[in-house]
Amino acid sequence: QVQLVESGGGSVQSGGSLRLSCAASGSSIHNYCMGWFRQAPGKEREGVVIIGTEEDTTYADSTKGRFTISRDNFKNMLYLQMNSLKSEDTASYYCAAYDQSWYGYCSGSLKAASRYQYWGQGTQVTVSS
């Protein structure tokens, strides 16, 4: 099993930047498919960006060119660099993961949230205009 803990959220003005971190423990993440999801009040959870074990990535159209996901398997960390933040980015952000061996591959779909077996508690990002 993997435990995930996010950090780095906060309040920032529009156009600003934040870097989210997700610390994993309990197991090495090298064989885990991972991603960032977010949920704003009154809205459904949505996939922000996912990264496979080969560091292949899929970004939501709304975040392309502004957000960058990265993983450090040695440190057991997942990161999300968010630049040019907009008010519509305001949400709770969640780190999630699942073992690639369960499916044999990492799905490139942002809509495959049901695959993710492990979730962090979330970190709040608030962007003011």
PETA-V907645 format. One record per residue. N is the residue number from 1. RES is the residue in three letters. SS is DSSP state (a for helix, b for strand, c for the rest). PSI is psi as a letter, one per 20 degrees, with the letter a starting at -180 (999 if undefined). Layout:
# PETA-V907645
<<N RES SS PSI> <N RES SS PSI>>
This chain:
# PETA-V907645
<<1 GLN c q> <2 VAL c p> <3 GLN b p> <4 LEU b p> <5 VAL b o> <6 GLU b q> <7 SER b r> <8 GLY c i> <9 GLY c r> <10 GLY b a> <11 SER b p> <12 VAL b q> <13 GLN b q> <14 SER c p> <15 GLY c i> <16 GLY c a> <17 SER c q> <18 LEU b q> <19 ARG b o> <20 LEU b q> <21 SER b q> <22 CYS b o> <23 ALA b p> <24 ALA b q> <25 SER b r> <26 GLY c h> <27 SER c q> <28 SER c q> <29 ILE a j> <30 HIS a h> <31 ASN a j> <32 TYR b p> <33 CYS b p> <34 MET b r> <35 GLY b r> <36 TRP b p> <37 PHE b r> <38 ARG b q> <39 GLN b p> <40 ALA c q> <41 PRO c p> <42 GLY c j> <43 LYS c r> <44 GLU c q> <45 ARG c q> <46 GLU b q> <47 GLY b p> <48 VAL b g> <49 VAL b q> <50 ILE b q> <51 ILE b p> <52 GLY c a> <53 THR c h> <54 GLU c j> <55 GLU c k> <56 ASP c q> <57 THR b q> <58 THR b p> <59 TYR b q> <60 ALA c q> <61 ASP c h> <62 SER c i> <63 THR c i> <64 LYS c p> <65 GLY c i> <66 ARG c h> <67 PHE b q> <68 THR b p> <69 ILE b q> <70 SER b q> <71 ARG b q> <72 ASP b n> <73 ASN c h> <74 PHE c h> <75 LYS c i> <76 ASN c l> <77 MET b q> <78 LEU b q> <79 TYR b q> <80 LEU b o> <81 GLN b p> <82 MET b o> <83 ASN c r> <84 SER c l> <85 LEU c q> <86 LYS c r> <87 SER a h> <88 GLU a i> <89 ASP a i> <90 THR c p> <91 ALA b r> <92 SER b p> <93 TYR b p> <94 TYR b p> <95 CYS b q> <96 ALA b q> <97 ALA b q> <98 TYR b q> <99 ASP b p> <100 GLN a h> <101 SER a h> <102 TRP a h> <103 TYR c i> <104 GLY c i> <105 TYR c r> <106 CYS c p> <107 SER c p> <108 GLY c j> <109 SER c p> <110 LEU c i> <111 LYS c j> <112 ALA c k> <113 ALA a h> <114 SER a i> <115 ARG a h> <116 TYR c o> <117 GLN c h> <118 TYR b p> <119 TRP b q> <120 GLY c a> <121 GLN c i> <122 GLY c q> <123 THR b p> <124 GLN b p> <125 VAL b p> <126 THR b p> <127 VAL b p> <128 SER b q> <129 SER c 999>>
